[in-house]
Structures are given as C-alpha cells and as structure tokens.
C-alpha cells in the first residue's frame, strides 16, 4: 500500500551505501504496519509476561472448579517450553531461576495433568528444593498456596478489609499506594478475611515442594527492605494475628467487605476488567465467588469474560497476557507512521487520530484526584478502557502524536490532555505514571510489599515524556513546570551519565527518553551532562552495531549485563543519539546498518528478549509491537534528518 504522501516522501541519496536499502526497509516496514491496523484505526500487539500469568490462569480455573482441559493443555505447552536449563522458570527470556514463578508453574502443570515424576517436573522440583523450598516464594505466591490449602494463612501477612475504613491521615490508606496495588489489594482484602478454600476438583497439592511440612515452617514473613522498621512491622503482624478474632468484630468486617466490593464494582470497567490488569481481575472474580456470587451472575460473567479476553491462543499453545496495550501501541505506531512520511491526509492517520480522540477520559474523576482534586480529567488510559486510571505516560505520548498529525479537530483534545499532565506534576518536578505525590516510602517496609512496587513515585522516563510533550507544544524553557522537570531529570542522572528506565529496559530506554526531551526543550546539547549521556550511549554499542541490555540490569550489581543486541533497544540508542545531534556519527551509521541487516518478518524485527518492566526485579514484559514501530521510527528519522541536512528533530520523542 503506497499513499500519495509516501510517493513524495523524502528520499536518501541512493548513491550512498545504504540509501536504497534504507528506503526499501522503511517502505516495507510501514506497509506491514498499515496492514496490521484495525478497521477502526487502532493498533494492538501482544503483551507477554513470564509464565506466572498463564500459571495463575490455570490456578484460577481450579480455584473456581471450572476446568477447561483444551485451553489448559495449550497453556501447559507454553509453560513447559519456557522452562530454563536451571530447571525452573525465569522472569524474562533466558533469565535466572525464580522460585515464585517456578512454584506457580509447577503447580499449574500438575493441575493441568502433568505427571510429577516426568523429567521436567522432577527438574523443577529439585530446583525449588535446592533454593529452600516453596516457603521461600513471595507473598503473592504464598497467598495462592493458602487459597489452595497448601500453606496455613499465617504464611501470609495480615491484610484486612478494615483498611478500607481507615482515615486518610492514618499510616496506611489506599490513596497512599499505587493504582495497581489498590486494584489488586482491595479484592484481596476480602479473600484474606473470608479465607475461602479452592474447589480444586482433582485434589492436587504440592507439599513435595517444601523442605519441611508447610504447617511447621516458622519464618514465612521476611523484611522486604532489611530496615529496622520492617522488623518492627513483622513483630506487629505476629501480634495482630494472635488477637485477630477479638480485634476485628464481625460487624466491622462485614462493613469493610461491603466497602471493598463497592470499590470493586465502581471500577468494574465492564469487559475491560478491574484496573485492566489480570491480578486485579482474578482477585475480583475469586472474591465474588467467596461471597457466594453464582457463576451466572451478570457481574461474575462480565468479570470472567474480561479475563478470558487476555488469552492469546495459537494452534498448539496459549498464554494469558497481563493486560492489553492498545492506546500505547496506537500512539507509538502513529508516531512511527508520521515519521515514515504519512500525514494528516492519509486515511491511516485519520483513523488512528479519531480512535485516540474517542478514548480521551473527560468525565471520570479517577483515583488520581486524591491529590489533585482541582485538576480536570483529560488523560488517556493504557488499555481500551480504564477510566479511573488514566496513564500520564500514555497521555503525553498521545498528545504528541495528535499534535504531530496537525488535525484542527484535535486542538481541544491536545489542550485538555496537556492541562491534565501539567496538573499531575509532583512537587519535586517529576511525574509518576498514574498518581501525583505517591511517595510514602514507609509503606515499602510492610511485609506485604516484598515485591518492592507498592508505590508510584515520579520517574525519569515518564518525566521526560511529559517534558517532551510540553516542549513540542511550545512551552518555553523558562516555564515553571519545564524548569522543575529539568531540575528533576538532572538530579536523577546516574554517575556514568545514563538515566534509569522504570518502564522500559533499561538505561538505554531512560537515556533515550531524556535526550529526546532535552533536545525538544532547547537545552544546549553541548552541556557536560548531556555529553556524558551521549558518551555512555556510545560506550554501550556492541560490536555488531546494535544496542542491547538485559533485564538483569535492574539488579544494581548487574548494571552492565547484556546478552545480545535487540532491534528495539538499538532503535532507542539511535533515537537518543540523533536527539543529541549525532546524526553524522559512526555510531549512528553502524546502528542503522544493524537494523537494516537484522532478520525481520516484513515490518517486524525478530526479538525474543523482554524489552520492558512492570516491577523491577519482579515482573517483566515483552511488548511485541516494540520491534516493529521503534526500528521503523529510528530508520525513518535517520532518513529525514539526512535529507533535511538537519542535526536534530523538533519533536519530544
């Protein structure tokens, strides 16, 4: 498919060594992308996590007593294929053994019918026992085991529905934790109070995964931070558990459960599910079941359907996605298409712009109003619908895409989106993903928070996106919000010149995000701190010309780890260098050559490595669309800058 606009798109001198190949790849990649656009204008690609989510899907079925051997057989095939050479399951492609993922995978496979004496199950069991047994799994895994009667409830921290009744000034309040924690915890409060037992029709257990009988294990709770506050909270947990029946009267418990379920129902989100994320959806379904909802009750049916919409089924295998990413995919794909030469006159752009505008959240005052009650709604969610939880990062990316598309009809959408983003800036100058001022660090010491992701503090990558948006819209360097954002970014720079990537893997992602924003806002690209970032990016280029960064870099002592170059990370490296004026550098030329020669299927480059993160060191993601639109974006920008004899771009991304 060739549009009128693309027939006149800027071309590179075909006399150079890569000019013709560059044009060919850009055309093939953009054509591939247009053919994967839905009829209504949006894009959505698969979003893959580790085997924890498909394992939990199987566990959910057996909790409810609903066994689907057909789909579970496909899920089991997927899980088996991802077992590591270490015998267990990793958190990302080719990663280290993770005991929690392994316990859940083993249990799911056993529930699905795998013989515990089969070689792959023996290897998994031996690996778990060698790492201390299932008692060493994380809090969420132990809660799942408690629901199946495999560990006593004292293996889990006290989590009570009465937390719903606490005033905002109390040490714990829902408004003080992140959106994902809120939506996961509230139905979990109900489960922890009622302590239901899974139906488990086949009576499957996993006692063989424990080094001592689970009821005899003494030290299930761990201090997530090692701080003395954590030790004190563990002691408090034990004390509360001793007196739990007397401290929490049934009348108060019933009132709290009612408030918890009211919270869930208000945010039910129809078939897009509570919070739009699998763990929250699954907890909501189990909570309704525990409260006696019939499985044909309309609310139960809707909640279950939202979960099943996350399934990806192939001929012989299947997996369950943690959530869906259509707004994010559509915004980024639109950026790539605009960079490749499409413009507001093309039907593909028109359709994508209209689809995005239709999903702006203008009339729901979500949970973010807790700290920003005077800010008008105007953001976009990550999923198809998640109106209580618009995403700052998505909103900035969408606003920049709409602005690039130059549609007069988008002016109001752009203005409302920018207004909301400005209102969500935290006092330190940065932006979090869903909330402002969500920095109650004390809460990371509670035993429940062993995943280290209870909060949503400002991060560099989201802040860079917001700064880039403001710059692209014409906000000057002297604007107070811009000045505060730049100060925050400078304060967060690593000693080696890079920036941490909270939502993308990892320092390459963070550094690209920042350099793009600083270029757009007109920062002097010769500033020493910017040159340090450029030098760091150049130093991370690999011998093959690409860039790569392993998910293990989220552990401080493994910051420089890399296994292979990847197309998406190479694209970020290139976009970062080009934002810093390095269009003519040999590093950029070698990176372009890497992308041009890397294997791809039309417009999708081959990439197995995970390229994003949900929670550092706990939960990782592979956006299947990243290896399509980011390489196209980088190659098209390279062509455009060379054609225009320009050093940098005017855009915030």
ChimeraX attribute file (.defattr): number of C-alpha atoms within 10 A of each C-alpha:
attribute: neighborCount
match mode: 1-to-1
recipient: residues
	/A:1	10
	/A:2	10
	/A:3	16
	/A:4	10
	/A:5	14
	/A:6	16
	/A:7	11
	/A:8	9
	/A:9	14
	/A:10	18
	/A:11	17
	/A:12	20
	/A:13	14
	/A:14	12
	/A:15	8
	/A:16	9
	/A:17	10
	/A:18	15
	/A:19	14
	/A:20	14
	/A:21	16
	/A:22	22
	/A:23	21
	/A:24	11
	/A:25	21
	/A:26	23
	/A:27	21
	/A:28	17
	/A:29	25
	/A:30	30
	/A:31	17
	/A:32	17
	/A:33	22
	/A:34	18
	/A:35	11
	/A:36	14
	/A:37	17
	/A:38	13
	/A:39	11
	/A:40	11
	/A:41	19
	/A:42	23
	/A:43	24
	/A:44	21
	/A:45	17
	/A:46	19
	/A:47	19
	/A:48	21
	/A:49	25
	/A:50	24
	/A:51	28
	/A:52	24
	/A:53	20
	/A:54	25
	/A:55	28
	/A:56	22
	/A:57	24
	/A:58	27
	/A:59	27
	/A:60	21
	/A:61	18
	/A:62	23
	/A:63	21
	/A:64	18
	/A:65	14
	/A:66	13
	/A:67	19
	/A:68	12
	/A:69	13
	/A:70	10
	/A:71	18
	/A:72	24
	/A:73	19
	/A:74	19
	/A:75	28
	/A:76	28
	/A:77	16
	/A:78	19
	/A:79	23
	/A:80	19
	/A:81	10
	/A:82	17
	/A:83	21
	/A:84	19
	/A:85	14
	/A:86	15
	/A:87	19
	/A:88	27
	/A:89	32
	/A:90	23
	/A:91	25
	/A:92	28
	/A:93	20
	/A:94	18
	/A:95	17
	/A:96	15
	/A:97	22
	/A:98	19
	/A:99	27
	/A:100	26
	/A:101	24
	/A:102	27
	/A:103	28
	/A:104	26
	/A:105	29
	/A:106	28
	/A:107	23
	/A:108	27
	/A:109	23
	/A:110	17
	/A:111	25
	/A:112	25
	/A:113	15
	/A:114	17
	/A:115	13
	/A:116	18
	/A:117	10
	/A:118	9
	/A:119	11
	/A:120	17
	/A:121	22
	/A:122	15
	/A:123	18
	/A:124	26
	/A:125	24
	/A:126	16
	/A:127	22
	/A:128	28
	/A:129	17
	/A:130	12
	/A:131	15
	/A:132	15
	/A:133	22
	/A:134	28
	/A:135	29
	/A:136	20
	/A:137	22
	/A:138	21
	/A:139	22
	/A:140	16
	/A:141	21
	/A:142	26
	/A:143	24
	/A:144	19
	/A:145	27
	/A:146	21
	/A:147	23
	/A:148	22
	/A:149	17
	/A:150	20
	/A:151	25
	/A:152	17
	/A:153	18
	/A:154	20
	/A:155	20
	/A:156	23
	/A:157	22
	/A:158	19
	/A:159	18
	/A:160	21
	/A:161	28
	/A:162	19
	/A:163	18
	/A:164	20
	/A:165	16
	/A:166	14
	/A:167	11
	/A:168	12
	/A:169	8
	/A:170	9
	/A:171	11
	/A:172	16
	/A:173	16
	/A:174	20
	/A:175	16
	/A:176	25
	/A:177	23
	/A:178	23
	/A:179	24
	/A:180	20
	/A:181	19
	/A:182	22
	/A:183	23
	/A:184	21
	/A:185	24
	/A:186	26
	/A:187	26
	/A:188	25
	/A:189	24
	/A:190	29
	/A:191	26
	/A:192	21
	/A:193	18
	/A:194	16
	/A:195	17
	/A:196	19
	/A:197	15
	/A:198	22
	/A:199	15
	/A:200	21
	/A:201	13
	/A:202	12
	/A:203	10
	/A:204	16
	/A:205	15
	/A:206	19
	/A:207	14
	/A:208	16
	/A:209	23
	/A:210	19
	/A:211	16
	/A:212	14
	/A:213	13
	/A:214	19
	/A:215	12
	/A:216	9
	/A:217	15
	/A:218	10
	/A:219	10
	/A:220	18
	/A:221	22
	/A:222	20
	/A:223	20
	/A:224	17
	/A:225	16
	/A:226	10
	/A:227	10
	/A:228	11
	/A:229	16
	/A:230	20
	/A:231	19
	/A:232	13
	/A:233	15
	/A:234	21
	/A:235	12
	/A:236	13
	/A:237	20
	/A:238	15
	/A:239	11
	/A:240	15
	/A:241	15
	/A:242	12
	/A:243	10
	/A:244	14
	/A:245	10
	/A:246	10
	/A:247	11
	/A:248	15
	/A:249	10
	/A:250	11
	/A:251	9
	/A:252	14
	/A:253	20
	/A:254	15
	/A:255	14
	/A:256	22
	/A:257	27
	/A:258	15
	/A:259	17
	/A:260	22
	/A:261	21
	/A:262	12
	/A:263	17
	/A:264	23
	/A:265	14
	/A:266	10
	/A:267	20
	/A:268	23
	/A:269	20
	/A:270	16
	/A:271	19
	/A:272	23
	/A:273	27
	/A:274	31
	/A:275	26
	/A:276	31
	/A:277	22
	/A:278	24
	/A:279	23
	/A:280	24
	/A:281	27
	/A:282	24
	/A:283	22
	/A:284	29
	/A:285	25
	/A:286	24
	/A:287	25
	/A:288	20
	/A:289	17
	/A:290	17
	/A:291	15
	/A:292	9
	/A:293	15
	/A:294	12
	/A:295	14
	/A:296	9
	/A:297	11
	/A:298	11
	/A:299	18
	/A:300	18
	/A:301	14
	/A:302	19
	/A:303	23
	/A:304	19
	/A:305	16
	/A:306	24
	/A:307	26
	/A:308	15
	/A:309	15
	/A:310	20
	/A:311	19
	/A:312	15
	/A:313	13
	/A:314	11
	/A:315	6
	/A:316	12
	/A:317	18
	/A:318	20
	/A:319	27
	/A:320	27
	/A:321	25
	/A:322	24
	/A:323	25
	/A:324	23
	/A:325	21
	/A:326	21
	/A:327	26
	/A:328	26
	/A:329	24
	/A:330	27
	/A:331	25
	/A:332	24
	/A:333	28
	/A:334	30
	/A:335	25
	/A:336	26
	/A:337	24
	/A:338	21
	/A:339	21
	/A:340	25
	/A:341	21
	/A:342	24
	/A:343	21
	/A:344	18
	/A:345	14
	/A:346	15
	/A:347	13
	/A:348	22
	/A:349	24
	/A:350	15
	/A:351	18
	/A:352	25
	/A:353	26
	/A:354	17
	/A:355	17
	/A:356	24
	/A:357	19
	/A:358	11
	/A:359	17
	/A:360	22
	/A:361	24
	/A:362	16
	/A:363	10
	/A:364	15
	/A:365	20
	/A:366	18
	/A:367	21
	/A:368	23
	/A:369	18
	/A:370	16
	/A:371	16
	/A:372	18
	/A:373	13
	/A:374	10
	/A:375	16
	/A:376	18
	/A:377	25
	/A:378	23
	/A:379	30
	/A:380	32
	/A:381	25
	/A:382	23
	/A:383	24
	/A:384	19
	/A:385	23
	/A:386	24
	/A:387	26
	/A:388	23
	/A:389	26
	/A:390	29
	/A:391	24
	/A:392	30
	/A:393	25
	/A:394	26
	/A:395	29
	/A:396	29
	/A:397	26
	/A:398	29
	/A:399	30
	/A:400	28
	/A:401	28
	/A:402	26
	/A:403	21
	/A:404	18
	/A:405	21
	/A:406	14
	/A:407	16
	/A:408	10
	/A:409	12
	/A:410	17
	/A:411	14
	/A:412	12
	/A:413	22
	/A:414	24
	/A:415	15
	/A:416	19
	/A:417	26
	/A:418	23
	/A:419	16
	/A:420	23
	/A:421	25
	/A:422	18
	/A:423	18
	/A:424	25
	/A:425	23
	/A:426	23
	/A:427	13
	/A:428	12
	/A:429	19
	/A:430	28
	/A:431	33
	/A:432	25
	/A:433	25
	/A:434	24
	/A:435	31
	/A:436	24
	/A:437	22
	/A:438	23
	/A:439	19
	/A:440	15
	/A:441	12
	/A:442	11
	/A:443	20
	/A:444	22
	/A:445	24
	/A:446	22
	/A:447	24
	/A:448	23
	/A:449	21
	/A:450	19
	/A:451	17
	/A:452	17
	/A:453	19
	/A:454	25
	/A:455	23
	/A:456	22
	/A:457	21
	/A:458	25
	/A:459	21
	/A:460	28
	/A:461	30
	/A:462	26
	/A:463	28
	/A:464	30
	/A:465	25
	/A:466	32
	/A:467	35
	/A:468	30
	/A:469	28
	/A:470	26
	/A:471	24
	/A:472	21
	/A:473	20
	/A:474	11
	/A:475	16
	/A:476	15
	/A:477	18
	/A:478	10
	/A:479	12
	/A:480	12
	/A:481	21
	/A:482	22
	/A:483	14
	/A:484	19
	/A:485	24
	/A:486	24
	/A:487	13
	/A:488	20
	/A:489	20
	/A:490	15
	/A:491	10
	/A:492	15
	/A:493	20
	/A:494	14
	/A:495	9
	/A:496	11
	/A:497	19
	/A:498	26
	/A:499	27
	/A:500	23
	/A:501	24
	/A:502	22
	/A:503	22
	/A:504	24
	/A:505	27
	/A:506	28
	/A:507	26
	/A:508	27
	/A:509	28
	/A:510	25
	/A:511	31
	/A:512	31
	/A:513	30
	/A:514	33
	/A:515	29
	/A:516	26
	/A:517	30
	/A:518	24
	/A:519	25
	/A:520	26
	/A:521	26
	/A:522	12
	/A:523	15
	/A:524	11
	/A:525	16
	/A:526	11
	/A:527	9
	/A:528	11
	/A:529	15
	/A:530	23
	/A:531	14
	/A:532	18
	/A:533	26
	/A:534	25
	/A:535	15
	/A:536	18
	/A:537	23
	/A:538	18
	/A:539	11
	/A:540	17
	/A:541	20
	/A:542	17
	/A:543	9
	/A:544	12
	/A:545	19
	/A:546	27
	/A:547	27
	/A:548	25
	/A:549	25
	/A:550	24
	/A:551	30
	/A:552	21
	/A:553	19
	/A:554	22
	/A:555	12
	/A:556	8
	/A:557	9
	/A:558	12
	/A:559	15
	/A:560	14
	/A:561	15
	/A:562	16
	/A:563	11
	/A:564	13
	/A:565	21
	/A:566	25
	/A:567	30
	/A:568	31
	/A:569	26
	/A:570	29
	/A:571	29
	/A:572	24
	/A:573	30
	/A:574	33
	/A:575	30
	/A:576	29
	/A:577	26
	/A:578	27
	/A:579	29
	/A:580	26
	/A:581	19
	/A:582	18
	/A:583	23
	/A:584	15
	/A:585	12
	/A:586	12
	/A:587	21
	/A:588	24
	/A:589	16
	/A:590	18
	/A:591	23
	/A:592	22
	/A:593	19
	/A:594	20
	/A:595	24
	/A:596	20
	/A:597	10
	/A:598	13
	/A:599	13
	/A:600	17
	/A:601	11
	/A:602	15
	/A:603	21
	/A:604	23
	/A:605	25
	/A:606	16
	/A:607	20
	/A:608	13
	/A:609	23
	/A:610	26
	/A:611	28
	/A:612	23
	/A:613	23
	/A:614	15
	/A:615	16
	/A:616	22
	/A:617	16
	/A:618	18
	/A:619	18
	/A:620	22
	/A:621	25
	/A:622	23
	/A:623	23
	/A:624	21
	/A:625	23
	/A:626	23
	/A:627	24
	/A:628	27
	/A:629	26
	/A:630	24
	/A:631	30
	/A:632	32
	/A:633	26
	/A:634	27
	/A:635	25
	/A:636	26
	/A:637	24
	/A:638	25
	/A:639	22
	/A:640	20
	/A:641	19
	/A:642	17
	/A:643	13
	/A:644	12
	/A:645	10
	/A:646	14
	/A:647	15
	/A:648	21
	/A:649	18
	/A:650	15
	/A:651	20
	/A:652	28
	/A:653	28
